[in-house]
């Protein structure tokens, strides 16, 4: 079956019929996104600072993953306005999207510094959604730099918040990530424990994203435990 799929992907029929359809879908999605960006840009002039900050945040989000340099610039602009207005929630949101752009640009140090500054504000004001996102971002950046103990600290705090929220998919993601860090630390027993807990939760819900990874990973972890 796998051989058939690979063979089909190389046939003229695939290129004549399937690829044009993919191109159409991509074109429609990009066109729709460009229209949204143009609409947001046109709304900036003459708006109060608070609304400008929201629009800039949305622009930063729209450009994220497409043009991360632009995303970063819009995020910085939103951050400056929020800081000038003394709006802590908008400040944290703008910082979060900036931090994400830094990670996409592989500038993990800047991402960690900015997120660490915002962590205190998010905790103090109990901005749960933003706090969870910041913790996850810090965990990712620290994992990327192989600071696994720090990554675990942030992931466990994120897991605590997700347990309170009760979203099984989000909890399974947190357990999955913790299992991965223990795997990187060379602790297959703990890695398997967290992956099994993540798998158990994933089997209770309809969202099966990353289920294949959870099914395959135990084999890798077991291999880690042998010479």
Secondary structure as GFF3:
##gff-version 3
##sequence-region A 1 227
A	DSSP	alpha_helix	2	9	.	.	.	ID=ss1
A	DSSP	alpha_helix	12	13	.	.	.	ID=ss2
A	DSSP	pi_helix	14	18	.	.	.	ID=ss3
A	DSSP	alpha_helix	19	42	.	.	.	ID=ss4
A	DSSP	alpha_helix	49	63	.	.	.	ID=ss5
A	DSSP	alpha_helix	68	85	.	.	.	ID=ss6
A	DSSP	alpha_helix	88	104	.	.	.	ID=ss7
A	DSSP	alpha_helix	108	125	.	.	.	ID=ss8
A	DSSP	alpha_helix	128	144	.	.	.	ID=ss9
A	DSSP	alpha_helix	148	165	.	.	.	ID=ss10
A	DSSP	alpha_helix	168	184	.	.	.	ID=ss11
A	DSSP	alpha_helix	188	202	.	.	.	ID=ss12
A	DSSP	alpha_helix	211	224	.	.	.	ID=ss13
###
